[in-house]
């Protein structure tokens, strides 16, 4: 599949990016190549292949969460570095609407 300059401009607008004409040409080539490669992969015959659920035999590679207290100096340094605080708490901007 080949993308036009207008397609790239539209994608950039959706991503809120401002691209130069040189970048538009570059990304048109690159995105067209990527989508072409995905099309090529989609045409591969994998009907005789068994589905793979995991690429590793390890069950869980994540560590367990541990609760650990900070020492007094660590707490003070963190609170002193915080731009806004309320008592012994760091105040952060609200990111979710209620």
N, C-alpha and C positions, 0 to 999 in steps of 0.2 A: 504494500500500500504506500502511496506517495502522498505526502502532505503538501498543501499549498502554503504560500506566505500568509494568506488570510487565516488558515487553520492554526498556524503557529501564533499569530497575533491574538486569535481568540483564546487559545490555551493560556497564553501569557496574561491576558486580561483576567481570565478566571483565577489565575494564581497571583494576581495583583503584581505582576512583574512588568517592568519597562525594559524593552529590548531595543538595541540598535538594529539597523538594517543588516549589518554584518552578523550579529548574533542570530537574527531571524533565519538567515541563510544557513548558518552553522547548525542550528537546532532543527531546521527542516530536514537537513541531510541525516543528522544523528537519529532523530525520532523516526524518520522513514525507515532507516536501517534497522532500528530496534524492532519496530512493528513488523517489518519484513521477516526478520529472524524468528519472531514469535509465530508468524503465519507458517513458516517452514517447520517449526517444532510441532505445531498443531496438526500438520499433515503426516506426522510420523505414525507408523502402525505400531501400536502398543497393545493390541488386543490379546496377544499371547503372554503378556507380562503380568506377574503377580503384583498386586498393590503393596506398596511399602508404607507401613505405618510410622516407622521411625528409622532414622539413619544411624542411630547408635544403640548399643545394647544397654547403656546406662539408663536406669529408671529416672533418677532425679539428679540433675547436676547443680541444683540450687542449694545454698547453705541454709541451715536453720536460723531463724531470727532469734537473736539473743538480746535480752534487756540488760543494759549496763548503765550504771550511774556515771555521770561526768564528775571529774574532780572540781573543787571549788574554783580554781583558777580558770579552768576551761569554761565553766559557766559564766564567770565574770567577763572573760574576754569576748565570748559570744554576745552577751548582752551589751557590752560596750561598743561592739562593732555594728550592732543592729541600728538601722536608720530610725526606726520607730519601735517603741516598747511601752508596755503598760505594766507597771510593777515589775515582776520577774518574768513576764511573757513578751515574746517578740510579736509585734503586730505586722500582719501581712495583708496585701490588698485582697479584696473579695473577688473571687473568680467565678463563682456559681450564683445564679439568681435563685431566690427562694420562691 
